[in-house]
Amino acid sequence: MNVSNSRTVRLLRKNLLLQFLSDDQWYGTEDHWVLVSRNQGRTWKKLCKLEPPESWLQAIRDIVLRSDVVHRFRKNIGIHNLVVLDSGSIIIQYDKVYRFDYSGRHAVPVYDFHQQGVNGPLKNGLCYDENTGNLYFGEYIIKRPSSVRIIRGRDDGRTWEICHCFARGAVRHVHGIYSDPYRSRIWICTGDNDDESGLYYTDDDFETVHLFGAGDQSWRMVSLLITENSLIWGTDAGQDAPAHVRNYIYHLDLRTGIRKRLCCIDKPAYYSLCLADGSMYIATTYEPGTKRNVTRSADLWHSIDGWNWEIVQTFPYQLAGRDYGTKYATLFLPICRGRITTFCCTPVNVKSYDFNAIQVE
């Protein structure tokens, strides 16, 4: 087995991107389908599909691409983001924002990026704030300089609007937006250059947005681990960063304002999660073309207290050859809500378990 080091890896399902885990139901996606498991990943069934296009030409193309024969060989990852609201409605992001409320067989579009002239978010970039019931995502734009917007969803995900706009050139793009249940706050992570990388927050649903920290690569983060008294993150300096820039895990004590650099992780950290028992995971990504000499693998870092970190699993890089999607060795981590104590993920562009839902014990 090409996956190493100290953990046991168990296959849950091939060709499945784990998206959202709750106590009673787990959700994953494959191509344009949403699947659900009600027994912690042992069996899965199709729940809904993205509504097909309206034009007959696009509809025929959709039928062909979604056919069993083509689908078996295409292995398209498809849907980017999925969150489940307290109401039970499911909000899905792909080429548009879709909503599924169990009233039919399809998830229906509620926000069209192309029509609105808006760019979509990164993976895990769709934020649900349980305090207000609102949803948020920030634009991921490559071109500089741009005015980067944050979009808010209301009314159980039915209506969407721009709620904030960063000034042209202030940031390159939004990496992620995260709801903080301890402070009733929303955190916003931006990148990429020193003057574009920052951590912002709002306490009033984007009436005002405040800069918390910025100015160098230590504030360049994609995801946050949020605890009662602290924020923890891994930095995201990738192939665009100079060879001397290294990535670290940081711990910020929100009571004292003291920030500490904990350990070097070398490769950029994209995704992280905290389980119900307090254990934390940060996944690093291998980006071909990185100027530093780093190992060609996606790595899983683990901590039981947020202070002491170690690599518990490595996934050697192997390009899968998909026409669409990332070319990096990446561990996609699901959003977890409730008493989830099992670590699961979906690796892509790795020698073993590419685009397979797995459990790491």
VEXNUTOR-979371 format. One record per residue (C-alpha): residue in one letter; z, y, x; residue number from 1. Coordinates in Angstrom, 1 decimal. Each point is the difference from the previous one (the first is absolute). Example, Ala and Ser with C-alpha at 12.3 -4.5 7.8 and 13.67 -1.06 7.14 Angstrom:
node residu=A; w=7.8; v=-4.5; u=12.3; num=1
node residu=S; w=-0.7; v=3.4; u=1.4; num=2
# end
This chain:
node residu=M; w=0.0; v=0.0; u=0.0; num=1
node residu=N; w=-1.0; v=3.4; u=1.4; num=2
node residu=V; w=2.8; v=1.9; u=-1.7; num=3
node residu=S; w=3.1; v=0.0; u=2.2; num=4
node residu=N; w=3.2; v=0.6; u=0.7; num=5
node residu=S; w=3.3; v=-0.8; u=-1.6; num=6
node residu=R; w=-0.7; v=-0.1; u=-3.8; num=7
node residu=T; w=-1.5; v=-2.6; u=-2.3; num=8
node residu=V; w=-3.1; v=1.1; u=-1.8; num=9
node residu=R; w=-0.8; v=-1.5; u=-3.5; num=10
node residu=L; w=-3.3; v=0.5; u=-1.8; num=11
node residu=L; w=0.4; v=1.4; u=-3.5; num=12
node residu=R; w=-3.7; v=0.4; u=-1.0; num=13
node residu=K; w=-3.3; v=0.5; u=1.8; num=14
node residu=N; w=-2.0; v=3.1; u=-0.6; num=15
node residu=L; w=2.8; v=2.1; u=-1.5; num=16
node residu=L; w=1.3; v=3.4; u=0.9; num=17
node residu=L; w=3.7; v=0.2; u=-1.0; num=18
node residu=Q; w=0.5; v=3.4; u=-1.6; num=19
node residu=F; w=3.3; v=0.2; u=-2.0; num=20
node residu=L; w=3.0; v=-2.3; u=-0.2; num=21
node residu=S; w=2.7; v=0.3; u=-2.7; num=22
node residu=D; w=2.8; v=-2.4; u=-0.9; num=23
node residu=D; w=-1.9; v=-1.8; u=-2.7; num=24
node residu=Q; w=-3.7; v=0.6; u=0.8; num=25
node residu=W; w=-2.1; v=0.3; u=3.1; num=26
node residu=Y; w=-3.3; v=1.7; u=0.0; num=27
node residu=G; w=-3.0; v=-0.5; u=2.3; num=28
node residu=T; w=-3.7; v=0.9; u=0.0; num=29
node residu=E; w=-3.2; v=-1.6; u=1.0; num=30
node residu=D; w=-3.3; v=2.0; u=-0.2; num=31
node residu=H; w=0.1; v=1.6; u=-3.5; num=32
node residu=W; w=2.7; v=-2.3; u=-1.5; num=33
node residu=V; w=3.7; v=0.4; u=-0.4; num=34
node residu=L; w=2.0; v=-3.2; u=0.2; num=35
node residu=V; w=3.6; v=-0.7; u=-1.0; num=36
node residu=S; w=2.6; v=-2.6; u=1.0; num=37
node residu=R; w=3.1; v=-0.6; u=-2.0; num=38
node residu=N; w=1.5; v=-2.6; u=2.4; num=39
node residu=Q; w=0.2; v=2.0; u=3.3; num=40
node residu=G; w=-3.5; v=-0.8; u=1.2; num=41
node residu=R; w=-0.2; v=-3.7; u=-0.7; num=42
node residu=T; w=-2.7; v=0.3; u=-2.6; num=43
node residu=W; w=-2.3; v=2.9; u=-1.0; num=44
node residu=K; w=-2.2; v=0.9; u=-2.9; num=45
node residu=K; w=-2.4; v=2.8; u=-0.7; num=46
node residu=L; w=1.5; v=2.9; u=-2.0; num=47
node residu=C; w=-2.9; v=2.5; u=-0.3; num=48
node residu=K; w=-3.1; v=1.3; u=1.7; num=49
node residu=L; w=-1.3; v=3.5; u=0.7; num=50
node residu=E; w=-2.2; v=1.2; u=-2.8; num=51
node residu=P; w=-3.6; v=-0.6; u=0.9; num=52
node residu=P; w=-2.4; v=2.9; u=0.4; num=53
node residu=E; w=-1.8; v=1.5; u=-3.1; num=54
node residu=S; w=-3.6; v=0.0; u=1.2; num=55
node residu=W; w=-1.9; v=-3.3; u=-0.5; num=56
node residu=L; w=-1.2; v=0.0; u=3.6; num=57
node residu=Q; w=3.6; v=0.3; u=1.3; num=58
node residu=A; w=1.3; v=-2.4; u=-2.5; num=59
node residu=I; w=-2.6; v=-2.7; u=1.1; num=60
node residu=R; w=1.0; v=0.7; u=3.7; num=61
node residu=D; w=3.7; v=-0.4; u=-1.0; num=62
node residu=I; w=-0.7; v=-3.4; u=-1.7; num=63
node residu=V; w=-1.8; v=-1.3; u=3.0; num=64
node residu=L; w=2.6; v=1.2; u=2.5; num=65
node residu=R; w=2.8; v=-1.4; u=-2.1; num=66
node residu=S; w=-1.6; v=-3.3; u=-0.7; num=67
node residu=D; w=1.7; v=-3.2; u=1.3; num=68
node residu=V; w=-2.7; v=-0.8; u=2.5; num=69
node residu=V; w=-0.2; v=3.4; u=1.6; num=70
node residu=H; w=3.7; v=0.6; u=-0.2; num=71
node residu=R; w=0.8; v=-3.2; u=1.9; num=72
node residu=F; w=-1.8; v=1.2; u=3.1; num=73
node residu=R; w=0.4; v=3.8; u=-0.3; num=74
node residu=K; w=3.8; v=0.1; u=0.4; num=75
node residu=N; w=0.1; v=3.7; u=-0.9; num=76
node residu=I; w=3.5; v=1.5; u=0.2; num=77
node residu=G; w=-0.7; v=2.5; u=-2.7; num=78
node residu=I; w=2.8; v=1.9; u=-1.7; num=79
node residu=H; w=2.0; v=2.3; u=2.3; num=80
node residu=N; w=3.2; v=0.8; u=-1.9; num=81
node residu=L; w=2.0; v=-1.3; u=-2.9; num=82
node residu=V; w=3.3; v=1.1; u=-1.5; num=83
node residu=V; w=1.9; v=-1.1; u=-3.1; num=84
node residu=L; w=1.7; v=2.6; u=-2.1; num=85
node residu=D; w=3.3; v=-0.4; u=-1.8; num=86
node residu=S; w=-2.0; v=-0.2; u=-3.2; num=87
node residu=G; w=-1.8; v=-3.0; u=1.3; num=88
node residu=S; w=-3.3; v=1.8; u=0.3; num=89
node residu=I; w=-1.9; v=-0.7; u=3.2; num=90
node residu=I; w=-1.7; v=2.8; u=2.0; num=91
node residu=I; w=-2.8; v=-1.1; u=2.3; num=92
node residu=Q; w=-1.9; v=1.9; u=2.6; num=93
node residu=Y; w=-3.5; v=-0.9; u=1.3; num=94
node residu=D; w=-3.0; v=2.2; u=-0.4; num=95
node residu=K; w=1.9; v=1.7; u=-2.8; num=96
node residu=V; w=3.5; v=-0.2; u=-1.4; num=97
node residu=Y; w=0.2; v=-2.6; u=-2.8; num=98
node residu=R; w=2.7; v=-0.8; u=-2.5; num=99
node residu=F; w=0.8; v=-3.4; u=-1.7; num=100
node residu=D; w=2.4; v=-0.1; u=-2.9; num=101
node residu=Y; w=-0.7; v=-3.5; u=-1.3; num=102
node residu=S; w=-2.0; v=1.3; u=-2.9; num=103
node residu=G; w=-3.2; v=-1.6; u=1.2; num=104
node residu=R; w=-1.5; v=-2.1; u=2.8; num=105
node residu=H; w=-0.9; v=2.8; u=2.3; num=106
node residu=A; w=1.7; v=2.8; u=1.9; num=107
node residu=V; w=-1.7; v=3.2; u=-1.1; num=108
node residu=P; w=-0.7; v=3.1; u=2.1; num=109
node residu=V; w=2.3; v=3.0; u=-0.5; num=110
node residu=Y; w=-1.0; v=2.1; u=3.0; num=111
node residu=D; w=-3.4; v=0.1; u=1.8; num=112
node residu=F; w=0.2; v=1.1; u=3.6; num=113
node residu=H; w=-3.7; v=0.8; u=0.2; num=114
node residu=Q; w=-0.1; v=2.1; u=-3.2; num=115
node residu=Q; w=3.1; v=1.9; u=1.1; num=116
node residu=G; w=-1.2; v=0.5; u=3.6; num=117
node residu=V; w=3.2; v=-1.7; u=1.3; num=118
node residu=N; w=0.5; v=-2.5; u=2.8; num=119
node residu=G; w=2.2; v=-3.0; u=-0.7; num=120
node residu=P; w=3.2; v=-1.1; u=1.9; num=121
node residu=L; w=0.7; v=-2.5; u=2.7; num=122
node residu=K; w=1.3; v=-3.5; u=-0.7; num=123
node residu=N; w=3.5; v=0.3; u=-1.5; num=124
node residu=G; w=-0.8; v=3.6; u=-0.6; num=125
node residu=L; w=0.7; v=-0.1; u=-3.8; num=126
node residu=C; w=3.6; v=1.1; u=-0.6; num=127
node residu=Y; w=2.0; v=-0.5; u=-3.2; num=128
node residu=D; w=3.1; v=2.1; u=-0.5; num=129
node residu=E; w=2.3; v=-2.0; u=-2.3; num=130
node residu=N; w=2.2; v=3.2; u=-0.5; num=131
node residu=T; w=-2.8; v=2.0; u=-1.7; num=132
node residu=G; w=-2.5; v=-2.7; u=-0.9; num=133
node residu=N; w=-2.7; v=1.9; u=1.9; num=134
node residu=L; w=-2.5; v=-1.4; u=2.5; num=135
node residu=Y; w=-1.4; v=1.7; u=3.1; num=136
node residu=F; w=-2.6; v=-0.5; u=2.7; num=137
node residu=G; w=-1.3; v=2.2; u=2.8; num=138
node residu=E; w=-3.5; v=0.2; u=1.2; num=139
node residu=Y; w=-1.0; v=-1.9; u=3.1; num=140
node residu=I; w=-2.8; v=2.1; u=1.5; num=141
node residu=I; w=-1.6; v=-0.5; u=3.5; num=142
node residu=K; w=-1.9; v=3.2; u=0.3; num=143
node residu=R; w=1.6; v=3.1; u=1.5; num=144
node residu=P; w=0.9; v=2.6; u=-1.1; num=145
node residu=S; w=0.7; v=-0.7; u=-3.7; num=146
node residu=S; w=2.3; v=1.1; u=-2.8; num=147
node residu=V; w=1.9; v=-3.2; u=-0.7; num=148
node residu=R; w=1.3; v=-0.5; u=-3.6; num=149
node residu=I; w=2.7; v=-2.0; u=-1.6; num=150
node residu=I; w=-0.7; v=-1.4; u=-3.5; num=151
node residu=R; w=2.6; v=-0.7; u=-2.6; num=152
node residu=G; w=-0.2; v=-2.5; u=-2.9; num=153
node residu=R; w=1.9; v=0.4; u=-3.2; num=154
node residu=D; w=0.3; v=-1.5; u=-3.5; num=155
node residu=D; w=0.3; v=-3.5; u=1.2; num=156
node residu=G; w=-2.9; v=0.5; u=2.4; num=157
node residu=R; w=-2.4; v=1.2; u=-2.7; num=158
node residu=T; w=-0.4; v=3.6; u=1.3; num=159
node residu=W; w=-0.5; v=1.3; u=3.6; num=160
node residu=E; w=0.0; v=3.4; u=1.6; num=161
node residu=I; w=0.2; v=1.7; u=3.3; num=162
node residu=C; w=3.6; v=1.0; u=0.7; num=163
node residu=H; w=-0.1; v=1.3; u=3.6; num=164
node residu=C; w=-2.6; v=1.1; u=2.5; num=165
node residu=F; w=0.6; v=0.2; u=3.8; num=166
node residu=A; w=-1.7; v=3.0; u=1.5; num=167
node residu=R; w=-3.3; v=-0.6; u=1.7; num=168
node residu=G; w=0.6; v=-1.5; u=3.5; num=169
node residu=A; w=3.8; v=-0.3; u=-0.5; num=170
node residu=V; w=-0.3; v=-3.8; u=-0.1; num=171
node residu=R; w=-2.8; v=-2.5; u=0.5; num=172
node residu=H; w=1.1; v=-2.3; u=-2.8; num=173
node residu=V; w=2.9; v=-1.5; u=-1.9; num=174
node residu=H; w=1.2; v=-3.3; u=1.4; num=175
node residu=G; w=2.5; v=-0.8; u=-2.8; num=176
node residu=I; w=2.3; v=1.3; u=-2.7; num=177
node residu=Y; w=3.4; v=-1.6; u=-0.6; num=178
node residu=S; w=2.6; v=0.4; u=-2.7; num=179
node residu=D; w=3.6; v=0.3; u=1.2; num=180
node residu=P; w=2.4; v=-1.3; u=-2.6; num=181
node residu=Y; w=3.1; v=1.1; u=1.9; num=182
node residu=R; w=-0.9; v=3.7; u=0.1; num=183
node residu=S; w=-2.4; v=0.3; u=-3.0; num=184
node residu=R; w=-2.6; v=1.1; u=2.5; num=185
node residu=I; w=-3.6; v=-0.7; u=0.8; num=186
node residu=W; w=-1.0; v=-0.3; u=3.7; num=187
node residu=I; w=-3.6; v=0.7; u=1.3; num=188
node residu=C; w=-1.3; v=-1.3; u=3.3; num=189
node residu=T; w=-3.0; v=1.7; u=1.6; num=190
node residu=G; w=-2.1; v=-0.4; u=3.2; num=191
node residu=D; w=-1.6; v=-0.2; u=2.5; num=192
node residu=N; w=0.0; v=2.5; u=2.9; num=193
node residu=D; w=3.3; v=1.5; u=1.2; num=194
node residu=D; w=-0.4; v=3.1; u=-2.2; num=195
node residu=E; w=-1.1; v=-2.1; u=-3.0; num=196
node residu=S; w=2.7; v=-2.6; u=0.2; num=197
node residu=G; w=3.0; v=0.7; u=-2.1; num=198
node residu=L; w=2.6; v=-1.1; u=-2.6; num=199
node residu=Y; w=0.2; v=2.1; u=-3.1; num=200
node residu=Y; w=2.1; v=-0.3; u=-3.1; num=201
node residu=T; w=0.3; v=1.4; u=-3.6; num=202
node residu=D; w=3.1; v=0.0; u=-2.2; num=203
node residu=D; w=-1.6; v=1.6; u=-3.0; num=204
node residu=D; w=-3.2; v=-2.0; u=-0.7; num=205
node residu=F; w=-2.2; v=2.0; u=2.3; num=206
node residu=E; w=1.0; v=3.4; u=-1.3; num=207
node residu=T; w=0.9; v=0.6; u=3.6; num=208
node residu=V; w=-0.7; v=-2.1; u=3.1; num=209
node residu=H; w=2.0; v=0.3; u=3.2; num=210
node residu=L; w=-0.7; v=-1.0; u=3.6; num=211
node residu=F; w=2.8; v=-2.3; u=1.3; num=212
node residu=G; w=-1.4; v=-0.8; u=3.5; num=213
node residu=A; w=-3.3; v=0.3; u=1.9; num=214
node residu=G; w=-1.7; v=1.0; u=3.2; num=215
node residu=D; w=-0.6; v=-3.2; u=2.0; num=216
node residu=Q; w=-0.9; v=-3.7; u=-0.3; num=217
node residu=S; w=3.6; v=-1.0; u=-0.7; num=218
node residu=W; w=-0.5; v=1.5; u=-3.5; num=219
node residu=R; w=-3.3; v=-1.9; u=-0.6; num=220
node residu=M; w=1.0; v=-2.8; u=-2.4; num=221
node residu=V; w=-1.8; v=-2.0; u=-2.7; num=222
node residu=S; w=3.0; v=-1.5; u=-1.8; num=223
node residu=L; w=3.8; v=0.6; u=-0.3; num=224
node residu=L; w=3.0; v=-2.2; u=-0.4; num=225
node residu=I; w=2.5; v=1.9; u=-2.2; num=226
node residu=T; w=3.7; v=-0.8; u=0.0; num=227
node residu=E; w=3.0; v=1.7; u=-1.5; num=228
node residu=N; w=0.6; v=2.0; u=3.2; num=229
node residu=S; w=-3.1; v=-0.3; u=2.1; num=230
node residu=L; w=-3.7; v=-0.1; u=0.5; num=231
node residu=I; w=-1.6; v=-2.5; u=2.3; num=232
node residu=W; w=-3.7; v=-0.1; u=1.1; num=233
node residu=G; w=-2.4; v=-1.3; u=2.6; num=234
node residu=T; w=-2.6; v=2.5; u=1.3; num=235
node residu=D; w=-3.7; v=-0.2; u=-0.5; num=236
node residu=A; w=-1.8; v=1.0; u=3.2; num=237
node residu=G; w=-3.1; v=-2.1; u=0.0; num=238
node residu=Q; w=-3.4; v=-0.2; u=1.8; num=239
node residu=D; w=-0.4; v=3.8; u=-0.2; num=240
node residu=A; w=3.2; v=0.7; u=2.0; num=241
node residu=P; w=0.0; v=0.5; u=3.8; num=242
node residu=A; w=1.0; v=-3.0; u=2.1; num=243
node residu=H; w=3.4; v=1.5; u=0.9; num=244
node residu=V; w=1.1; v=0.2; u=-3.6; num=245
node residu=R; w=2.1; v=-3.0; u=-1.1; num=246
node residu=N; w=1.3; v=-1.0; u=-3.4; num=247
node residu=Y; w=3.8; v=-0.2; u=-0.8; num=248
node residu=I; w=2.3; v=-0.8; u=-2.8; num=249
node residu=Y; w=2.2; v=3.0; u=-1.0; num=250
node residu=H; w=3.3; v=0.3; u=-1.9; num=251
node residu=L; w=1.0; v=3.2; u=-1.7; num=252
node residu=D; w=3.5; v=0.5; u=-1.3; num=253
node residu=L; w=-0.4; v=2.3; u=-3.0; num=254
node residu=R; w=3.8; v=0.8; u=0.0; num=255
node residu=T; w=0.0; v=1.4; u=3.6; num=256
node residu=G; w=-3.6; v=0.7; u=0.6; num=257
node residu=I; w=0.0; v=-2.0; u=3.2; num=258
node residu=R; w=-3.2; v=-1.9; u=0.7; num=259
node residu=K; w=-0.1; v=-2.8; u=2.6; num=260
node residu=R; w=-2.9; v=-1.9; u=1.6; num=261
node residu=L; w=0.9; v=-3.6; u=-0.2; num=262
node residu=C; w=-2.7; v=-2.2; u=1.6; num=263
node residu=C; w=-3.6; v=0.0; u=1.1; num=264
node residu=I; w=-2.4; v=-1.9; u=-2.3; num=265
node residu=D; w=-3.1; v=1.1; u=1.8; num=266
node residu=K; w=-2.5; v=-0.5; u=-2.8; num=267
node residu=P; w=-0.2; v=2.2; u=-3.1; num=268
node residu=A; w=2.3; v=-0.9; u=-2.9; num=269
node residu=Y; w=-1.7; v=0.2; u=-3.4; num=270
node residu=Y; w=2.2; v=-1.8; u=-2.6; num=271
node residu=S; w=3.7; v=-0.7; u=-0.4; num=272
node residu=L; w=2.4; v=-1.4; u=-2.5; num=273
node residu=C; w=3.7; v=-0.5; u=-0.7; num=274
node residu=L; w=1.2; v=-3.2; u=-1.8; num=275
node residu=A; w=3.0; v=-0.2; u=-2.3; num=276
node residu=D; w=2.3; v=-1.4; u=2.7; num=277
node residu=G; w=-0.6; v=3.1; u=2.1; num=278
node residu=S; w=-2.3; v=-1.7; u=2.5; num=279
node residu=M; w=-2.9; v=2.2; u=1.1; num=280
node residu=Y; w=-3.6; v=-0.7; u=1.2; num=281
node residu=I; w=-2.5; v=2.2; u=1.7; num=282
node residu=A; w=-3.6; v=-1.3; u=0.6; num=283
node residu=T; w=-2.1; v=1.2; u=2.9; num=284
node residu=T; w=-3.8; v=0.0; u=0.1; num=285
node residu=Y; w=-2.4; v=-0.8; u=2.7; num=286
node residu=E; w=-2.8; v=2.6; u=0.2; num=287
node residu=P; w=-2.9; v=-1.0; u=2.2; num=288
node residu=G; w=-0.9; v=2.9; u=2.3; num=289
node residu=T; w=3.6; v=1.0; u=0.6; num=290
node residu=K; w=0.2; v=1.9; u=3.3; num=291
node residu=R; w=3.3; v=-1.8; u=0.9; num=292
node residu=N; w=-0.1; v=-3.6; u=1.3; num=293
node residu=V; w=1.8; v=-1.7; u=-2.9; num=294
node residu=T; w=0.1; v=-3.6; u=-1.3; num=295
node residu=R; w=-2.8; v=-0.9; u=-2.4; num=296
node residu=S; w=2.2; v=-0.9; u=-3.0; num=297
node residu=A; w=1.7; v=1.3; u=-3.1; num=298
node residu=D; w=3.7; v=-0.3; u=0.5; num=299
node residu=L; w=2.9; v=-0.3; u=-2.4; num=300
node residu=W; w=3.2; v=1.8; u=1.0; num=301
node residu=H; w=3.3; v=-0.8; u=-1.7; num=302
node residu=S; w=3.5; v=1.5; u=-0.1; num=303
node residu=I; w=3.1; v=-0.9; u=-1.9; num=304
node residu=D; w=1.6; v=3.4; u=0.3; num=305
node residu=G; w=-2.7; v=2.6; u=0.7; num=306
node residu=W; w=1.2; v=0.5; u=3.6; num=307
node residu=N; w=-0.9; v=-3.2; u=1.9; num=308
node residu=W; w=-3.6; v=-1.2; u=-0.2; num=309
node residu=E; w=-2.0; v=-3.0; u=1.3; num=310
node residu=I; w=-3.4; v=-1.6; u=-0.5; num=311
node residu=V; w=0.4; v=-3.1; u=-2.1; num=312
node residu=Q; w=-3.7; v=-0.9; u=-0.5; num=313
node residu=T; w=-3.4; v=0.8; u=1.5; num=314
node residu=F; w=-3.4; v=-0.4; u=-1.5; num=315
node residu=P; w=-2.8; v=-0.1; u=2.6; num=316
node residu=Y; w=-3.0; v=2.2; u=-0.7; num=317
node residu=Q; w=-3.3; v=-1.4; u=-1.3; num=318
node residu=L; w=-2.6; v=2.1; u=-1.8; num=319
node residu=A; w=-0.8; v=-1.5; u=-3.4; num=320
node residu=G; w=-3.4; v=1.5; u=-0.3; num=321
node residu=R; w=0.3; v=1.6; u=-3.4; num=322
node residu=D; w=-2.4; v=2.8; u=-0.9; num=323
node residu=Y; w=2.7; v=2.1; u=-1.5; num=324
node residu=G; w=3.6; v=0.7; u=0.8; num=325
node residu=T; w=2.0; v=0.3; u=3.2; num=326
node residu=K; w=-1.2; v=-1.5; u=3.3; num=327
node residu=Y; w=3.6; v=0.0; u=1.4; num=328
node residu=A; w=2.5; v=-2.8; u=0.2; num=329
node residu=T; w=2.3; v=1.1; u=-2.7; num=330
node residu=L; w=2.9; v=-1.4; u=-2.0; num=331
node residu=F; w=-0.1; v=1.3; u=-3.6; num=332
node residu=L; w=3.5; v=0.2; u=-1.4; num=333
node residu=P; w=0.7; v=0.0; u=-3.7; num=334
node residu=I; w=2.1; v=2.5; u=-1.9; num=335
node residu=C; w=3.3; v=-1.7; u=-0.9; num=336
node residu=R; w=2.2; v=0.9; u=-2.9; num=337
node residu=G; w=3.3; v=-1.7; u=-1.0; num=338
node residu=R; w=1.8; v=-2.8; u=1.7; num=339
node residu=I; w=-2.9; v=-1.2; u=2.3; num=340
node residu=T; w=1.5; v=-1.9; u=3.0; num=341
node residu=T; w=-3.2; v=-1.8; u=1.1; num=342
node residu=F; w=-2.4; v=1.6; u=2.4; num=343
node residu=C; w=-3.7; v=-0.4; u=-1.0; num=344
node residu=C; w=-3.1; v=1.7; u=1.2; num=345
node residu=T; w=-3.8; v=-0.3; u=0.3; num=346
node residu=P; w=-1.5; v=0.1; u=3.5; num=347
node residu=V; w=-3.6; v=1.0; u=0.6; num=348
node residu=N; w=-2.3; v=-0.3; u=3.0; num=349
node residu=V; w=2.2; v=-2.7; u=1.6; num=350
node residu=K; w=-0.7; v=-3.4; u=1.4; num=351
node residu=S; w=2.2; v=-1.8; u=-2.6; num=352
node residu=Y; w=0.7; v=0.9; u=-3.6; num=353
node residu=D; w=-2.6; v=2.8; u=-0.2; num=354
node residu=F; w=0.1; v=1.4; u=-3.6; num=355
node residu=N; w=2.6; v=-2.6; u=-1.0; num=356
node residu=A; w=3.3; v=0.7; u=-1.8; num=357
node residu=I; w=2.7; v=-1.4; u=2.2; num=358
node residu=Q; w=3.8; v=-0.3; u=0.1; num=359
node residu=V; w=1.8; v=0.4; u=3.3; num=360
node residu=E; w=3.4; v=-1.6; u=0.2; num=361
# end
